[in-house]
């Protein structure tokens, strides 16, 4: 005989991923940073954008990224970008958006909270 318990509320419950969204506009060469996002160990931090213009996406662990210092860069000629960072320990993740052509953005970040 087997007993199966579904939906246990025991101590090993893993919290679901958290999603946050942001939107706005950026003028030519403008930047905007977001974070810190408190990401749990073993989780992934995923940032993605849609919108208009040419807005590139940078993400980084521990501190705000710059256009030259980052853990992930997504730089297509549009505003549709995605960056994923694997988090091996609890930590902070940040996002930087930079407009290479003015436009509007919709930023979505998904991560496992600490």
C-alpha positions as CSV (number, residue, x, y, z in Angstrom):
1,X,0.0,0.0,0.0
2,X,1.2,3.5,-0.8
3,X,0.2,6.8,0.8
4,X,0.6,10.0,-1.2
5,X,0.1,13.4,0.3
6,X,-0.4,16.3,-2.2
7,X,0.0,19.9,-1.3
8,X,1.8,19.3,2.0
9,X,2.5,22.4,4.0
10,X,5.6,21.0,5.6
11,X,8.9,22.8,6.2
12,X,10.3,22.0,2.8
13,X,7.8,24.0,0.8
14,X,9.6,25.8,-2.0
15,X,8.1,29.3,-2.6
16,X,7.0,30.0,-6.2
17,X,8.8,32.4,-8.5
18,X,8.0,36.0,-8.1
19,X,7.3,38.3,-11.1
20,X,7.5,42.0,-11.0
21,X,6.7,44.4,-13.9
22,X,7.8,47.9,-14.7
23,X,7.1,50.2,-17.6
24,X,8.1,53.7,-18.7
25,X,10.0,55.5,-21.4
26,X,13.6,56.5,-22.0
27,X,15.1,59.3,-24.1
28,X,18.0,58.7,-26.4
29,X,21.1,57.6,-24.4
30,X,19.2,57.6,-21.1
31,X,19.6,54.8,-18.6
32,X,17.4,53.5,-15.8
33,X,18.3,50.9,-13.1
34,X,16.1,48.5,-11.1
35,X,16.8,46.5,-8.0
36,X,18.0,45.1,-5.8
37,X,15.9,41.9,-6.3
38,X,16.5,39.5,-3.5
39,X,17.1,36.2,-5.3
40,X,17.3,32.8,-3.6
41,X,20.0,30.3,-3.9
42,X,19.6,27.8,-6.8
43,X,17.1,30.1,-8.6
44,X,17.4,31.9,-11.8
45,X,16.9,35.6,-12.3
46,X,15.3,36.4,-15.6
47,X,14.7,39.9,-17.0
48,X,13.0,40.6,-20.3
49,X,11.7,43.6,-22.1
50,X,9.4,44.5,-24.9
51,X,8.5,47.9,-26.2
52,X,9.5,50.5,-28.9
53,X,12.8,52.0,-29.9
54,X,16.1,50.3,-29.2
55,X,16.4,49.7,-25.4
56,X,19.2,47.3,-24.4
57,X,19.0,45.2,-21.2
58,X,21.9,44.5,-18.8
59,X,21.8,42.5,-15.6
60,X,24.3,41.8,-12.9
61,X,24.6,40.1,-9.5
62,X,25.7,42.1,-6.4
63,X,25.6,45.6,-7.9
64,X,24.0,47.7,-10.5
65,X,25.4,46.9,-14.0
66,X,26.9,49.4,-16.4
67,X,27.2,49.2,-20.1
68,X,30.7,47.8,-19.7
69,X,30.3,45.7,-16.4
70,X,27.6,43.1,-16.4
71,X,26.8,39.4,-16.0
72,X,24.4,39.4,-18.9
73,X,23.8,41.7,-21.9
74,X,21.0,41.5,-24.4
75,X,21.5,44.0,-27.2
76,X,19.3,43.5,-30.3
77,X,18.3,46.3,-32.6
78,X,14.9,46.4,-31.0
79,X,13.4,46.5,-27.4
80,X,12.8,42.8,-27.2
81,X,15.6,41.6,-24.9
82,X,16.1,38.8,-22.4
83,X,18.8,38.1,-19.8
84,X,19.1,35.1,-17.4
85,X,21.5,34.8,-14.5
86,X,21.9,31.6,-12.4
87,X,22.1,32.3,-8.7
88,X,24.3,29.8,-6.8
89,X,23.8,31.6,-3.5
90,X,21.3,34.0,-2.0
91,X,22.0,37.4,-3.5
92,X,20.9,40.6,-5.1
93,X,20.3,41.1,-8.8
94,X,20.0,44.3,-10.7
95,X,18.9,45.5,-14.1
96,X,20.0,48.4,-16.2
97,X,18.1,49.6,-19.3
98,X,19.9,51.9,-21.9
99,X,18.2,53.6,-24.8
100,X,20.2,53.5,-28.0
101,X,17.0,54.9,-29.7
102,X,14.3,56.6,-27.6
103,X,11.3,54.4,-26.8
104,X,8.9,52.9,-24.3
105,X,9.7,49.7,-22.3
106,X,7.9,47.0,-20.4
107,X,10.3,45.2,-18.1
108,X,9.4,41.9,-16.5
109,X,11.7,40.2,-13.9
110,X,11.0,36.7,-12.6
111,X,13.0,35.1,-9.8
112,X,12.9,32.8,-6.8
113,X,12.7,35.0,-3.7
114,X,15.0,34.4,-0.7
